[in-house]
Amino acid sequence: MTAEAGGSELRGIGARLRAARENRGLTLLQAAERLHLDVRIVQALEDEDFTALGADVYVRGHLRRYAEVVGESPAQLQQLYSETRHAPRPDLTRIPRGEPEKTSSRLLLPALLLVVGFALAGLLWWLLTLPGEKAHPLPADRTPAAAPAAPTSAGGSAAPPSSSPVAARPGTGPQARLDLTFSAGSWVEISDGEGRRLLHGLIEGGSTRTLMGSAPLLVVLGNAPAVTLRLNGQPVLPGTLVRRDGSAHLLIDAAGRVSAAAPRLAHGD
């Protein structure tokens, strides 16, 4: 465990990370390059500005990776983070509240009665008009227009009516099976080629999911290094498509080829 110059134990997460980084002779920029993260994320970890890092699963992932790079204990930092998150909050029920003004109480009852009166009047009007208008007979001097005669063929017989062609429904891509294995928690959102959302939400580490959908599949991962993908039994490798913050927006076709998905499509817009 890292100690300060005076010998006292460093208890803060940020202080321990900063001391471990400096002991290894690394600058913020060098640490960020080793982690493949933006230097602002590394600075936020050392400042313990965890709200700037997003969801809890992202904070834990960044803490674990940073601790491994600088030689700190990931388990101890995770425990410190859990204690920080569950620190007791002030009891808001003990905050004194002023008594409501009597004027507001006097005005509330007339306003409520007025609203109820309007609602009853509207209901009564709807019940009286529900049967609808009665049908009026046509004037005696007006008769319905005759239907146009069907066209006749050359032999004089009526030709059968022609039917307009019906537009064919566009075909869908082949069905594909996608298996996901999570070594750590990750946000995931997956849609198929028909626009159906197959999976959406935060999945815990140690979980597996199997999905069926029409190719191509649109896959959004918040913690891509923690997710293993297999399409129809074959591994899918995002490679350089994983972003510096660990997320990935992928488009996987029926053959298992991976390409980057546009950000607009990646959120299902």
C-alpha positions in Angstrom: 0.0 0.0 0.0 1.4 3.4 -0.9 2.4 5.7 2.0 2.9 9.5 2.2 6.3 11.0 3.1 5.3 11.4 6.7 4.6 7.6 6.9 0.8 8.0 7.3 -1.3 5.7 5.2 -3.0 7.2 2.1 -6.7 6.5 2.3 -8.1 8.5 -0.6 -8.5 6.7 -4.0 -7.1 9.7 -5.9 -4.1 10.2 -3.6 -3.2 6.5 -3.8 -3.3 6.5 -7.6 -1.4 9.8 -7.9 1.3 8.5 -5.5 1.7 5.2 -7.3 1.9 7.0 -10.7 4.6 9.4 -9.4 6.6 6.5 -7.9 6.7 4.9 -11.3 7.9 8.2 -12.8 4.8 8.6 -15.1 3.2 11.9 -16.0 -0.6 12.2 -16.4 -0.2 12.1 -20.2 2.0 9.0 -20.1 -0.5 7.2 -17.8 -3.3 8.2 -20.2 -1.4 6.8 -23.2 -0.8 3.5 -21.4 -4.5 3.2 -20.5 -5.6 4.4 -24.0 -7.8 7.0 -22.3 -8.2 10.7 -22.5 -6.0 12.6 -20.0 -9.2 14.2 -18.6 -10.4 10.8 -17.5 -7.1 10.1 -15.7 -7.3 13.5 -14.0 -10.9 12.9 -12.9 -9.8 9.6 -11.3 -7.1 11.2 -9.3 -9.4 14.1 -8.4 -12.1 11.5 -7.4 -14.5 13.3 -9.7 -16.4 10.1 -10.4 -19.6 11.8 -11.6 -17.7 13.0 -14.7 -16.9 9.3 -15.7 -20.6 8.3 -16.2 -22.2 5.1 -15.0 -20.9 3.1 -12.0 -19.6 0.2 -14.3 -17.3 2.7 -16.2 -15.9 4.1 -13.0 -15.1 0.6 -11.7 -13.5 -0.4 -15.0 -11.3 2.7 -15.1 -10.2 2.2 -11.5 -9.3 -1.5 -12.1 -7.2 -0.7 -15.2 -5.5 2.3 -13.7 -4.6 0.4 -10.5 -3.0 -2.4 -12.6 -0.9 0.0 -14.7 0.6 1.9 -11.6 0.9 -1.2 -9.4 -1.9 -0.5 -6.9 -4.3 -3.0 -5.5 -7.5 -3.1 -7.6 -9.5 -4.9 -4.9 -8.6 -2.3 -2.2 -9.5 0.6 -4.5 -12.8 -1.0 -5.5 -13.6 -1.4 -1.7 -12.8 2.2 -1.1 -15.0 3.2 -4.0 -17.9 1.1 -2.6 -17.5 2.7 0.8 -17.5 6.2 -0.8 -20.7 5.4 -2.8 -22.5 4.1 0.2 -21.6 7.0 2.6 -24.6 8.0 4.7 -26.5 10.9 3.3 -28.2 13.6 5.4 -31.7 12.8 6.7 -33.9 15.2 4.7 -36.9 14.2 6.8 -35.4 16.1 9.8 -35.2 19.4 7.9 -37.8 21.7 9.3 -40.5 22.8 6.9 -42.7 25.9 7.2 -46.4 25.4 7.7 -48.5 25.9 4.5 -50.2 29.3 4.3 -53.8 29.3 5.2 -54.5 31.4 2.1 -53.5 28.5 -0.1 -55.8 26.2 1.7 -58.7 28.5 1.2 -58.1 28.9 -2.5 -57.5 25.2 -3.1 -61.1 24.0 -2.4 -62.9 26.5 -4.7 -60.4 25.6 -7.5 -61.0 21.9 -7.0 -64.8 22.4 -7.1 -64.4 24.4 -10.3 -62.4 21.7 -12.0 -65.0 19.0 -10.9 -67.8 21.2 -12.2 -66.2 21.5 -15.7 -65.6 17.8 -15.8 -69.2 17.0 -14.9 -70.5 19.4 -17.5 -68.3 17.9 -20.2 -69.4 14.4 -19.3 -73.1 15.5 -19.5 -72.6 17.1 -22.9 -70.9 14.0 -24.2 -73.7 11.7 -23.0 -76.4 13.9 -24.6 -74.6 14.1 -28.0 -73.5 10.4 -28.0 -76.3 9.0 -30.3 -75.2 11.4 -33.1 -77.2 13.2 -35.8 -80.1 11.5 -37.4 -79.9 10.6 -41.1 -81.7 13.0 -43.4 -83.5 11.5 -46.5 -82.4 12.6 -49.9 -84.5 15.2 -51.7 -87.1 13.7 -54.1 -85.5 15.4 -57.2 -82.1 13.9 -56.5 -81.2 10.3 -57.2 -77.9 8.6 -56.8 -75.6 8.9 -59.8 -75.5 5.7 -61.8 -72.3 3.7 -61.6 -70.2 3.9 -64.7 -70.7 0.9 -67.0 -68.0 -1.6 -67.2 -65.9 -1.5 -70.5 -66.9 -4.0 -73.1 -64.7 -6.1 -75.2 -64.7 -6.3 -79.0 -67.3 -9.1 -78.9 -69.7 -7.0 -76.8 -69.3 -8.8 -73.5 -68.2 -6.9 -70.4 -64.5 -7.1 -69.7 -63.5 -8.3 -66.2 -62.3 -5.5 -63.9 -58.5 -5.1 -63.8 -56.7 -5.4 -60.4 -53.9 -3.1 -59.5 -50.6 -4.8 -58.7 -49.8 -5.2 -55.0 -46.3 -4.0 -53.9 -44.1 -6.7 -52.7 -42.8 -6.5 -49.1 -39.1 -5.9 -49.1 -37.1 -9.0 -48.1 -35.1 -9.2 -44.9 -31.6 -10.3 -44.3 -30.6 -13.9 -43.3 -31.1 -14.9 -39.7 -28.0 -14.7 -37.6 -27.2 -16.0 -34.1 -25.1 -13.7 -31.8 -23.6 -15.1 -28.6 -22.2 -12.6 -26.0 -20.1 -13.5 -22.9 -19.4 -10.8 -20.3 -16.2 -10.9 -18.2 -17.2 -7.6 -16.5 -20.3 -5.3 -16.5 -21.1 -3.5 -19.7 -23.9 -1.4 -21.2 -25.2 -3.0 -24.3 -27.8 -2.2 -27.0 -28.4 -4.5 -30.0 -30.8 -4.1 -32.9 -31.3 -6.3 -36.0 -31.7 -5.4 -39.7 -35.4 -5.0 -39.3 -35.0 -2.4 -36.6 -36.1 -4.7 -33.7 -34.3 -4.1 -30.4 -33.0 -7.5 -29.3 -31.1 -6.4 -26.1 -30.8 -3.2 -24.1 -29.5 -2.4 -20.7 -26.6 -2.9 -18.2 -25.4 -6.6 -18.2 -23.4 -7.8 -15.2 -20.1 -9.6 -15.4 -20.2 -13.4 -15.7 -23.4 -13.3 -17.8 -24.1 -14.8 -21.2 -26.7 -13.9 -23.8 -27.8 -15.5 -27.1 -29.8 -13.5 -29.6 -31.4 -14.3 -33.0 -32.1 -11.5 -35.6 -31.9 -10.5 -39.2 -28.5 -9.4 -40.4 -26.9 -6.9 -40.3 -26.8 -6.5 -36.5 -26.2 -3.1 -34.9 -24.1 -3.6 -31.6 -23.3 -0.8 -29.1 -21.0 -1.7 -26.2 -20.1 0.5 -23.3 -17.2 -1.7 -22.1 -16.1 -3.6 -25.3 -13.0 -5.2 -23.9 -15.2 -7.1 -21.4 -17.5 -8.6 -24.0 -16.7 -11.6 -26.2 -18.8 -11.8 -29.4 -19.5 -14.9 -31.6 -21.7 -14.8 -34.8 -23.0 -18.2 -35.8 -20.3 -19.8 -33.7 -17.4 -17.8 -35.2 -15.5 -15.1 -33.1 -16.2 -11.5 -34.0 -13.1 -9.2 -33.4 -13.8 -5.4 -33.1 -10.1 -4.7 -33.3 -9.3 -1.0 -33.9 -13.0 -0.1 -33.8 -12.9 0.0 -30.0 -12.7 3.7 -28.9 -10.3 5.1 -26.3 -13.0 5.1 -23.6 -13.6 1.4 -24.1 -16.9 1.8 -26.0 -17.6 0.4 -29.5 -20.4 1.0 -32.1 -20.3 -2.0 -34.5 -22.3 -3.1 -37.6 -21.9 -6.9 -38.1 -23.1 -8.5 -41.4 -24.2 -12.1 -42.0 -20.7 -13.2 -42.8 -19.3 -11.8 -39.5 -17.6 -8.8 -41.1 -17.4 -5.8 -38.7 -17.5 -2.2 -39.6 -18.0 1.0 -37.7 -21.7 2.1 -37.2 -22.7 5.7 -37.6 -23.3 7.4 -34.2 -26.8 8.4 -35.3 -27.7 4.8 -36.0 -25.9 3.4 -33.0 -28.5 5.0 -30.7 -31.4 3.7 -32.6 -32.5 7.0 -34.1 
